[in-house]
Amino acid sequence: MERYKSSDPHSYILGISLTIEAIKNVPSYIEKVYLSSRAIRNSQYEKLQELCRKNDIEVIEDDRVINTLSVKENCYGIGVFRKFKHDLKSDAHIILYAFNDPGELGTIMRSAVSFDFRDIVLVNSDIDYFDPRVIRASMGSIFHLNIREYSTLDEYLDDYKYNIYPFISRGSRELKTLKLKKPYSIVIPQDYYGLDEIYEDGYYLGHKGDGEISLSSLSSIVLNYAYGQNAAGRNSAGKD
């Protein structure tokens, strides 16, 4: 087993807890699990063994593989899986535009799952979401998500005639004025090049503090706001 390359048909998960998360959510794609001889035989270790037995996943004790693939000394387990694709299934998408930072992407994946979003679209993004760094940053959230990629926003809109709500630093409308109408797509860009047509319709946070807010923080605030509107819509529908 060699270190990950984007051209590989497989990727891997660093850590026992994240491997457990993957097996729980996409068991049919997990092909084998490597364990360190130094792994502590605790409840988490036993849970992993149980899930592997239940799903007929091969478990191999191999310190050489662990040492080769691990980026941290305290990694005691690694799950190997086949790359997969799932169709977008909801009426609320998150579009991440021109993303190239694995850490930011992984963190936003965590926020998406926390606020009950399951569909992420990468547009004009030079990033491999199966990179182990992204998987680790997502804390396993990637295995709860449906992810699609498009070269341009127009290509995406050809497939999904959704209402577009872009968030940009030079937006003309504050977040508090946002009224989401399903089906919708929230656009969060890391780079604005190619988004000229939606500049004037963009939203911004309206915060008063100094300095730039990080993409992951911006995303959490926006998705929390959207989650509140989604929840209010569900509660209102339940009263009819």
C-alpha positions as CSV (number, residue, x, y, z in Angstrom):
1,M,0.0,0.0,0.0
2,E,1.4,3.4,-1.1
3,R,0.7,6.9,-0.2
4,Y,-2.4,8.4,-1.8
5,K,-2.5,9.8,-5.4
6,S,-5.5,11.4,-7.0
7,S,-5.4,9.0,-9.8
8,D,-5.9,6.0,-7.5
9,P,-9.3,4.2,-7.5
10,H,-9.0,3.9,-3.8
11,S,-8.4,6.2,-0.8
12,Y,-8.0,5.6,2.9
13,I,-9.2,6.8,6.3
14,L,-6.7,7.7,9.0
15,G,-7.8,6.7,12.4
16,I,-10.0,4.0,14.1
17,S,-12.9,6.4,15.0
18,L,-13.2,7.7,11.4
19,T,-12.9,4.2,10.0
20,I,-15.8,3.2,12.2
21,E,-17.8,6.2,10.9
22,A,-17.1,5.1,7.3
23,I,-18.2,1.5,7.9
24,K,-21.4,2.6,9.5
25,N,-22.3,4.8,6.5
26,V,-20.8,3.2,3.4
27,P,-19.9,-0.3,4.4
28,S,-20.1,-1.7,0.9
29,Y,-17.2,0.5,-0.2
30,I,-14.8,-0.4,2.6
31,E,-12.4,-3.1,1.4
32,K,-10.0,-3.6,4.2
33,V,-8.7,-2.3,7.5
34,Y,-5.1,-2.1,8.7
35,L,-4.4,-2.1,12.4
36,S,-1.2,-1.3,14.3
37,S,0.2,-3.8,16.8
38,R,0.2,-0.9,19.2
39,A,-3.6,-0.4,19.0
40,I,-5.2,-0.3,22.5
41,R,-7.8,-3.1,22.8
42,N,-10.5,-0.8,24.1
43,S,-14.2,-0.5,23.4
44,Q,-13.6,1.4,20.2
45,Y,-11.2,-1.3,19.0
46,E,-13.8,-4.0,19.7
47,K,-16.5,-2.0,17.9
48,L,-14.3,-1.8,14.8
49,Q,-13.6,-5.5,14.9
50,E,-17.3,-6.2,15.3
51,L,-18.3,-4.0,12.3
52,C,-15.6,-5.6,10.1
53,R,-16.9,-9.1,11.0
54,K,-20.5,-8.0,10.3
55,N,-19.7,-6.5,6.9
56,D,-17.1,-9.1,5.9
57,I,-14.2,-6.6,5.8
58,E,-10.7,-8.0,6.0
59,V,-8.7,-6.8,9.0
60,I,-4.9,-6.9,8.7
61,E,-2.3,-6.1,11.4
62,D,0.5,-4.4,9.6
63,D,2.7,-1.7,11.2
64,R,4.6,-1.1,7.9
65,V,1.4,0.1,6.2
66,I,0.4,2.2,9.2
67,N,3.8,3.9,9.3
68,T,3.8,4.4,5.5
69,L,0.4,6.0,5.3
70,S,0.0,7.7,8.6
71,V,0.8,11.4,9.0
72,K,0.6,11.3,12.8
73,E,2.4,9.0,15.2
74,N,-0.8,8.1,17.1
75,C,-2.7,6.6,14.2
76,Y,-3.5,3.0,15.0
77,G,-6.0,2.1,12.3
78,I,-6.5,2.8,8.6
79,G,-9.5,2.0,6.5
80,V,-9.2,1.5,2.7
81,F,-12.2,2.2,0.5
82,R,-13.2,2.4,-3.2
83,K,-14.1,5.8,-4.4
84,F,-17.8,6.3,-4.8
85,K,-20.3,8.8,-6.3
86,H,-23.8,9.5,-5.0
87,D,-26.5,11.5,-6.8
88,L,-27.8,14.7,-5.3
89,K,-31.0,14.0,-3.6
90,S,-32.4,17.1,-1.8
91,D,-33.9,20.5,-2.7
92,A,-31.2,22.4,-0.9
93,H,-27.6,22.3,-2.3
94,I,-24.4,23.9,-1.1
95,I,-22.2,25.1,-4.0
96,L,-18.5,25.5,-3.1
97,Y,-17.0,27.6,-5.8
98,A,-13.3,27.6,-6.7
99,F,-12.2,25.7,-3.6
100,N,-8.6,24.5,-3.3
101,D,-8.0,24.2,0.5
102,P,-8.5,20.7,1.9
103,G,-8.8,21.9,5.5
104,E,-11.5,24.5,4.7
105,L,-13.4,21.9,2.6
106,G,-13.3,19.3,5.4
107,T,-14.5,21.8,8.0
108,I,-17.4,23.0,5.8
109,M,-18.4,19.4,5.3
110,R,-18.7,19.0,9.0
111,S,-20.8,22.2,9.2
112,A,-23.1,20.9,6.4
113,V,-23.9,17.7,8.2
114,S,-24.3,19.5,11.5
115,F,-27.0,21.8,9.9
116,D,-28.7,18.9,8.1
117,F,-27.4,19.6,4.6
118,R,-26.5,16.5,2.6
119,D,-25.7,17.7,-1.0
120,I,-22.5,19.5,-1.8
121,V,-21.6,20.7,-5.3
122,L,-18.0,21.6,-6.2
123,V,-17.8,24.0,-9.1
124,N,-14.6,25.2,-10.8
125,S,-12.7,23.6,-7.8
126,D,-9.2,22.2,-8.1
127,I,-9.5,19.9,-5.1
128,D,-9.7,16.1,-4.6
129,Y,-12.4,15.5,-2.0
130,F,-11.2,11.9,-1.5
131,D,-7.8,13.1,-0.4
132,P,-7.1,11.7,3.1
133,R,-6.4,15.2,4.4
134,V,-10.0,16.2,3.4
135,I,-11.4,13.1,5.0
136,R,-9.6,13.7,8.2
137,A,-10.6,17.4,8.3
138,S,-14.2,16.4,7.7
139,M,-14.1,14.1,10.8
140,G,-16.0,11.5,8.7
141,S,-18.7,13.9,7.6
142,I,-17.8,13.1,4.0
143,F,-19.4,9.7,4.4
144,H,-22.8,11.4,5.2
145,L,-22.7,13.5,2.0
146,N,-23.6,13.4,-1.7
147,I,-21.0,15.3,-3.7
148,R,-21.0,16.2,-7.4
149,E,-18.5,18.2,-9.4
150,Y,-19.1,20.7,-12.3
151,S,-16.6,22.8,-14.3
152,T,-18.9,25.9,-14.4
153,L,-21.9,27.2,-12.6
154,D,-23.8,27.2,-15.9
155,E,-23.3,23.5,-16.3
156,Y,-24.7,22.9,-12.9
157,L,-27.7,25.2,-13.6
158,D,-28.4,23.2,-16.8
159,D,-29.1,20.2,-14.6
160,Y,-30.7,21.9,-11.6
161,K,-33.0,24.9,-12.1
162,Y,-32.6,26.0,-8.5
163,N,-32.8,29.5,-6.9
164,I,-29.3,30.8,-6.4
165,Y,-28.2,32.6,-3.2
166,P,-24.6,33.7,-3.4
167,F,-22.5,34.9,-0.5
168,I,-19.7,37.3,-1.4
169,S,-17.8,40.0,0.6
170,R,-19.0,42.7,-1.8
171,G,-22.6,41.6,-1.7
172,S,-25.4,44.2,-1.8
173,R,-27.9,42.5,0.7
174,E,-27.4,41.5,4.3
175,L,-27.9,37.9,5.4
176,K,-30.8,39.0,7.7
177,T,-32.8,39.9,4.6
178,L,-32.4,36.4,3.1
179,K,-35.7,34.5,2.4
180,L,-34.9,31.1,1.0
181,K,-37.2,29.6,-1.6
182,K,-36.9,25.9,-2.4
183,P,-35.4,24.4,-4.4
184,Y,-32.3,26.5,-3.7
185,S,-28.5,26.5,-3.9
186,I,-26.3,28.5,-1.5
187,V,-23.1,29.6,-3.3
188,I,-20.0,30.0,-1.1
189,P,-16.9,31.0,-3.2
190,Q,-13.2,30.8,-2.3
191,D,-12.4,32.9,-5.4
192,Y,-14.9,35.2,-7.2
193,Y,-13.4,34.9,-10.7
194,G,-16.2,33.9,-13.1
195,L,-19.1,35.0,-10.8
196,D,-19.5,38.5,-12.2
197,E,-23.1,37.9,-13.2
198,I,-24.2,37.2,-9.6
199,Y,-22.2,39.9,-7.8
200,E,-25.1,42.4,-7.7
201,D,-27.4,39.8,-6.2
202,G,-25.0,38.6,-3.6
203,Y,-25.5,38.6,0.2
204,Y,-23.0,39.5,2.9
205,L,-23.0,38.9,6.7
206,G,-23.3,42.6,7.7
207,H,-20.9,42.1,10.7
208,K,-19.2,45.1,12.2
209,G,-15.9,43.6,13.4
210,D,-12.5,44.3,11.8
211,G,-10.7,41.8,9.6
212,E,-11.8,39.1,7.2
213,I,-13.9,36.2,8.4
214,S,-12.7,32.7,7.4
215,L,-14.6,30.6,4.8
216,S,-15.4,27.9,7.3
217,S,-16.8,30.5,9.8
218,L,-18.8,32.2,7.1
219,S,-20.2,28.9,6.0
220,S,-21.2,28.0,9.5
221,I,-23.1,31.3,10.0
222,V,-24.8,31.0,6.7
223,L,-25.8,27.4,7.1
224,N,-27.0,28.0,10.6
225,Y,-29.3,30.8,9.3
226,A,-30.5,28.5,6.4
227,Y,-31.1,25.7,8.9
228,G,-33.3,28.0,11.0
229,Q,-35.4,28.9,7.9
230,N,-35.7,25.2,6.9
231,A,-36.8,24.3,10.4
232,A,-39.3,27.1,10.5
233,G,-40.7,25.9,7.2
234,R,-41.0,22.3,8.4
235,N,-42.8,23.4,11.6
236,S,-45.1,25.6,9.6
237,A,-46.0,22.8,7.2
238,G,-46.7,20.5,10.2
239,K,-49.4,22.8,11.5
240,D,-51.5,22.7,8.3
